[in-house]
Amino acid sequence: MPKYQASTKRYALAAASLMLLTLVAVAGRAQEQDTYSRPRRATAVPSPTREGGPARGAPQKGAPRGEEVDEDDVVRIETQLVSVPAVVTDRTGRPLTGLTASDFQVFEDGRPQKIANFATTEAPFEVALLLDTSGSTREDVGLIRRAALAFVEALRPGDRVAILAFNTKKEGSDSLATVELKAPLTDDREELRESLFDIGASNGTPFYDGLEKVALTVFRDRAGEDLRGRRALVALTDGVDSTSESDFEDARAVLKRAGLAAYFIQVNTEDYVEGGLMQACQDGGGLRLSSTQLQRYRRLIAPGADAEDFSNFCRMGPFERMHANRTLYDAARREMDTLARDSGGKSFPIASLRDACGALRQVAEELGRQYSLSYYPTNKARDGTYRAISVQVRGARDARVRAREGYQAPKG
């Protein structure tokens, strides 16, 4: 969607919340249950013991709870729980439901791992729905609203949803595109419907800032045991950022730490935007980009160019602007595909907003058939290396599994 706007102010990142990842259960508290309690609507397997400790499955007084490891996390405890969302289909794409923990095999760097927790497809989900309304007409906003309403209605009782959208606010002489949290996580369908009627168009796309807000605000708190591996980001967008102060790698790192499955409904607005940009420059207008994004685009398009040459998009020639626009869209699609692949999510390309309803319903259906596996890695080395994950289904040669591809081990 067109991005005609000045720079946003960078959100005050709630960096301190990330320190919650290092909480350790207080030693000495008597426990009359397994180290991991049984999650709601999920099966649990006792966690592995430390060397020289009590027998497996025996209750341990003062034992530290396993802490979940999201990608890039560093946690100061001896056992880390790695969560792995997974969707299983046959070779025709039909979902395979009714599987149990014993049906799965999990491998880390090719080595088999013991499944510690397993959530079935019946476990609840928490979803952040990010709506890109930048440059939208009244008709576009209506289509986005109807698609989002259909998505909310397609979820199951117990699933919770948060709604975020872009909005334009006046600040001094500038109109700033911001990311607004329209509704926090809730299963109140009426509250969600009301929040969707409050969305409007924005003049700018703070897409990366939106991704960070999902991770740092909506999913600020650590997931409960029944929600490990059951949280997701769903974004309806073309993915072309124009006004964020953060960049793609910042947003990617934050999403990895949050451990979200990322789904993108990729709207194709390339031709529409290209025509609008050309006309805007001819009429004396121009593409309003943040200085951060202008220089990022320079690095993508012409890394050897002088920074001054990218201080104003309309100073570039028409063919240069066309090439720049196409390069940015190609980069946006690659970035969304990367985020989906990182997390075990998926991208759904659509030709126009009229296809958004169907695509969002597909995402809702997929979330409802996702399994969640977790394990304590046999590799205890705190070396900060990347660990590749693969998931297989026993005795099902034709099964197709899409799951989280890996994580960054703690270091130090």
CORBEL-V881345 format. One record per residue. N is the residue number from 1. RES is the residue in three letters. SS is DSSP state (h for helix, s for strand, l for the rest). PSI is psi in whole degrees, -180 to 180 (NA if undefined). D_CENTER is the distance of its C-alpha to the mean C-alpha in whole Angstrom. Layout:
BEGIN
n=(N;N)
res=(RES;RES)
ss=(SS;SS)
psi=(PSI;PSI)
d_center=(D_CENTER;D_CENTER)
END
This chain:
BEGIN
n=(1;2;3;4;5;6;7;8;9;10;11;12;13;14;15;16;17;18;19;20;21;22;23;24;25;26;27;28;29;30;31;32;33;34;35;36;37;38;39;40;41;42;43;44;45;46;47;48;49;50;51;52;53;54;55;56;57;58;59;60;61;62;63;64;65;66;67;68;69;70;71;72;73;74;75;76;77;78;79;80;81;82;83;84;85;86;87;88;89;90;91;92;93;94;95;96;97;98;99;100;101;102;103;104;105;106;107;108;109;110;111;112;113;114;115;116;117;118;119;120;121;122;123;124;125;126;127;128;129;130;131;132;133;134;135;136;137;138;139;140;141;142;143;144;145;146;147;148;149;150;151;152;153;154;155;156;157;158;159;160;161;162;163;164;165;166;167;168;169;170;171;172;173;174;175;176;177;178;179;180;181;182;183;184;185;186;187;188;189;190;191;192;193;194;195;196;197;198;199;200;201;202;203;204;205;206;207;208;209;210;211;212;213;214;215;216;217;218;219;220;221;222;223;224;225;226;227;228;229;230;231;232;233;234;235;236;237;238;239;240;241;242;243;244;245;246;247;248;249;250;251;252;253;254;255;256;257;258;259;260;261;262;263;264;265;266;267;268;269;270;271;272;273;274;275;276;277;278;279;280;281;282;283;284;285;286;287;288;289;290;291;292;293;294;295;296;297;298;299;300;301;302;303;304;305;306;307;308;309;310;311;312;313;314;315;316;317;318;319;320;321;322;323;324;325;326;327;328;329;330;331;332;333;334;335;336;337;338;339;340;341;342;343;344;345;346;347;348;349;350;351;352;353;354;355;356;357;358;359;360;361;362;363;364;365;366;367;368;369;370;371;372;373;374;375;376;377;378;379;380;381;382;383;384;385;386;387;388;389;390;391;392;393;394;395;396;397;398;399;400;401;402;403;404;405;406;407;408;409;410;411;412)
res=(MET;PRO;LYS;TYR;GLN;ALA;SER;THR;LYS;ARG;TYR;ALA;LEU;ALA;ALA;ALA;SER;LEU;MET;LEU;LEU;THR;LEU;VAL;ALA;VAL;ALA;GLY;ARG;ALA;GLN;GLU;GLN;ASP;THR;TYR;SER;ARG;PRO;ARG;ARG;ALA;THR;ALA;VAL;PRO;SER;PRO;THR;ARG;GLU;GLY;GLY;PRO;ALA;ARG;GLY;ALA;PRO;GLN;LYS;GLY;ALA;PRO;ARG;GLY;GLU;GLU;VAL;ASP;GLU;ASP;ASP;VAL;VAL;ARG;ILE;GLU;THR;GLN;LEU;VAL;SER;VAL;PRO;ALA;VAL;VAL;THR;ASP;ARG;THR;GLY;ARG;PRO;LEU;THR;GLY;LEU;THR;ALA;SER;ASP;PHE;GLN;VAL;PHE;GLU;ASP;GLY;ARG;PRO;GLN;LYS;ILE;ALA;ASN;PHE;ALA;THR;THR;GLU;ALA;PRO;PHE;GLU;VAL;ALA;LEU;LEU;LEU;ASP;THR;SER;GLY;SER;THR;ARG;GLU;ASP;VAL;GLY;LEU;ILE;ARG;ARG;ALA;ALA;LEU;ALA;PHE;VAL;GLU;ALA;LEU;ARG;PRO;GLY;ASP;ARG;VAL;ALA;ILE;LEU;ALA;PHE;ASN;THR;LYS;LYS;GLU;GLY;SER;ASP;SER;LEU;ALA;THR;VAL;GLU;LEU;LYS;ALA;PRO;LEU;THR;ASP;ASP;ARG;GLU;GLU;LEU;ARG;GLU;SER;LEU;PHE;ASP;ILE;GLY;ALA;SER;ASN;GLY;THR;PRO;PHE;TYR;ASP;GLY;LEU;GLU;LYS;VAL;ALA;LEU;THR;VAL;PHE;ARG;ASP;ARG;ALA;GLY;GLU;ASP;LEU;ARG;GLY;ARG;ARG;ALA;LEU;VAL;ALA;LEU;THR;ASP;GLY;VAL;ASP;SER;THR;SER;GLU;SER;ASP;PHE;GLU;ASP;ALA;ARG;ALA;VAL;LEU;LYS;ARG;ALA;GLY;LEU;ALA;ALA;TYR;PHE;ILE;GLN;VAL;ASN;THR;GLU;ASP;TYR;VAL;GLU;GLY;GLY;LEU;MET;GLN;ALA;CYS;GLN;ASP;GLY;GLY;GLY;LEU;ARG;LEU;SER;SER;THR;GLN;LEU;GLN;ARG;TYR;ARG;ARG;LEU;ILE;ALA;PRO;GLY;ALA;ASP;ALA;GLU;ASP;PHE;SER;ASN;PHE;CYS;ARG;MET;GLY;PRO;PHE;GLU;ARG;MET;HIS;ALA;ASN;ARG;THR;LEU;TYR;ASP;ALA;ALA;ARG;ARG;GLU;MET;ASP;THR;LEU;ALA;ARG;ASP;SER;GLY;GLY;LYS;SER;PHE;PRO;ILE;ALA;SER;LEU;ARG;ASP;ALA;CYS;GLY;ALA;LEU;ARG;GLN;VAL;ALA;GLU;GLU;LEU;GLY;ARG;GLN;TYR;SER;LEU;SER;TYR;TYR;PRO;THR;ASN;LYS;ALA;ARG;ASP;GLY;THR;TYR;ARG;ALA;ILE;SER;VAL;GLN;VAL;ARG;GLY;ALA;ARG;ASP;ALA;ARG;VAL;ARG;ALA;ARG;GLU;GLY;TYR;GLN;ALA;PRO;LYS;GLY)
ss=(l;l;l;l;l;s;l;l;l;l;l;l;l;l;h;h;h;h;h;h;h;h;l;l;l;l;l;l;l;l;l;l;l;l;l;l;l;l;l;l;l;s;s;s;l;l;l;l;l;l;l;l;l;l;l;l;l;l;l;l;l;l;l;l;l;l;s;s;s;l;l;l;l;l;l;l;l;l;l;s;s;s;s;s;s;s;s;s;s;l;l;l;l;l;s;l;l;l;l;l;h;h;h;s;s;s;s;s;l;l;s;s;s;l;s;s;s;s;s;l;l;l;l;l;l;s;s;s;s;s;s;l;l;s;l;l;l;h;h;h;h;h;h;h;h;h;h;h;h;h;h;h;h;h;l;l;l;l;l;s;s;s;s;s;s;s;s;s;s;s;s;l;l;s;s;s;s;s;s;s;s;s;s;s;s;s;l;l;h;h;h;h;h;h;h;h;l;l;l;l;l;s;l;l;l;l;h;h;h;h;h;h;h;h;h;h;h;h;l;l;l;l;l;l;h;h;h;l;l;l;s;s;s;s;s;s;s;l;l;l;l;l;l;l;l;l;l;h;h;h;h;h;h;h;h;h;h;h;l;l;s;s;s;s;s;s;s;l;l;h;h;h;h;h;h;h;h;h;h;h;h;h;l;l;l;l;l;l;l;l;h;h;h;h;h;h;h;h;h;h;h;l;l;l;l;l;h;h;h;h;l;l;h;h;h;l;l;h;h;h;h;h;h;h;h;h;h;h;h;h;h;h;h;h;h;h;h;h;h;h;h;h;h;l;l;s;s;s;s;s;l;l;h;h;h;h;h;h;h;h;h;h;h;h;h;h;h;h;l;l;s;s;s;s;s;s;l;l;l;l;l;l;s;l;l;s;s;s;s;s;s;s;s;l;l;l;l;l;l;s;s;s;s;l;l;s;s;s;l;l;s;l)
psi=(154;145;85;74;157;174;140;158;142;136;146;99;131;65;-30;-26;-26;-22;-15;-21;-16;10;136;134;139;124;148;-12;127;134;126;26;174;161;-37;123;159;124;156;131;40;160;150;146;138;145;155;150;163;157;133;3;-175;170;155;135;-13;139;139;122;134;8;141;140;147;135;136;137;116;163;137;3;153;115;140;57;171;-20;135;134;124;123;143;101;143;138;132;128;166;-176;-12;-2;2;132;143;109;172;11;154;174;-36;-14;-14;149;132;135;139;119;39;-5;133;144;152;125;125;-41;147;122;132;177;-9;-12;150;163;153;129;132;119;111;120;120;105;16;133;11;146;174;-39;-42;-46;-38;-41;-42;-43;-46;-40;-43;-40;-42;-38;-47;-43;-25;-16;166;158;135;-27;140;145;142;144;129;145;161;148;160;127;141;133;103;-129;-3;148;116;130;127;167;121;136;105;-33;130;175;123;155;12;101;-32;-41;-40;-41;-43;-40;-33;-27;-6;1;151;-179;156;153;72;160;93;62;-50;-39;-36;-42;-43;-38;-37;-49;-42;-17;-58;-46;41;-41;147;139;144;169;-31;-5;3;125;9;34;145;151;132;118;130;107;165;-9;2;108;142;-22;5;150;-24;172;-178;-46;-35;-50;-40;-44;-41;-41;-39;-45;-32;-18;36;142;127;125;136;124;102;104;131;101;15;-50;-41;-45;-42;-46;-40;-38;-43;-46;-40;-42;-37;-32;8;1;-154;167;117;111;151;154;-34;-47;-36;-44;-32;-43;-38;-43;-33;-43;-46;75;-21;-2;157;137;-33;-29;-18;25;-17;118;-37;-10;-18;153;163;-39;-35;-41;-40;-45;-42;-45;-45;-37;-41;-39;-41;-43;-40;-43;-40;-41;-45;-41;-39;-46;-39;-45;-41;-39;-7;12;-151;151;141;95;137;152;-33;172;-21;-20;0;-37;-51;-41;-42;-34;-38;-42;-45;-42;-41;-41;-36;-13;20;134;159;124;151;153;159;117;140;-25;105;-2;133;69;2;14;160;132;121;138;137;147;134;158;125;138;17;85;-34;2;139;124;128;119;168;135;-16;-175;166;123;152;160;139;NA)
d_center=(20;23;22;25;25;26;23;21;22;19;18;19;17;17;17;20;17;16;20;19;18;22;23;26;28;31;34;37;35;37;35;37;34;31;29;26;27;26;23;24;24;23;25;26;28;29;28;30;32;33;36;39;38;39;38;35;34;37;36;36;37;35;32;29;26;24;21;17;16;12;12;15;16;20;21;25;26;27;25;21;20;17;15;14;12;15;16;20;22;25;26;26;23;24;22;24;24;26;25;26;25;28;27;24;25;22;23;22;24;26;27;27;25;26;24;24;22;21;20;21;19;21;19;17;14;12;9;8;10;10;13;15;18;20;23;23;27;28;27;24;23;25;23;19;21;22;19;17;20;20;17;18;21;20;18;20;22;20;17;15;14;13;14;13;15;17;20;23;26;29;29;33;34;30;28;24;21;19;15;17;16;18;17;16;15;18;20;22;22;25;23;20;22;24;21;20;24;24;21;23;23;22;24;21;17;15;12;11;12;10;7;9;11;8;8;11;13;11;10;13;15;15;14;18;19;19;15;14;12;12;9;6;4;7;8;12;13;15;13;16;16;19;19;17;19;16;15;12;13;13;9;8;10;9;5;8;10;8;8;5;5;4;7;9;12;14;17;20;22;23;27;27;25;28;31;30;30;33;35;33;35;38;38;38;34;31;28;27;24;24;26;22;21;25;25;22;23;26;25;23;27;30;29;33;33;34;32;34;34;31;31;32;30;33;36;34;36;35;35;33;30;30;29;27;25;25;23;21;19;20;18;15;15;15;12;10;11;11;7;7;10;9;7;10;8;10;11;14;17;19;22;22;21;24;21;18;20;20;17;15;18;17;13;15;17;15;13;17;18;15;17;16;18;19;21;23;24;27;27;27;27;26;26;22;22;19;20;19;18;20;20;23;25;29;32;29;30;28;25;22;19;15;14;12;14;15;15;17;20;21;24;27)
END
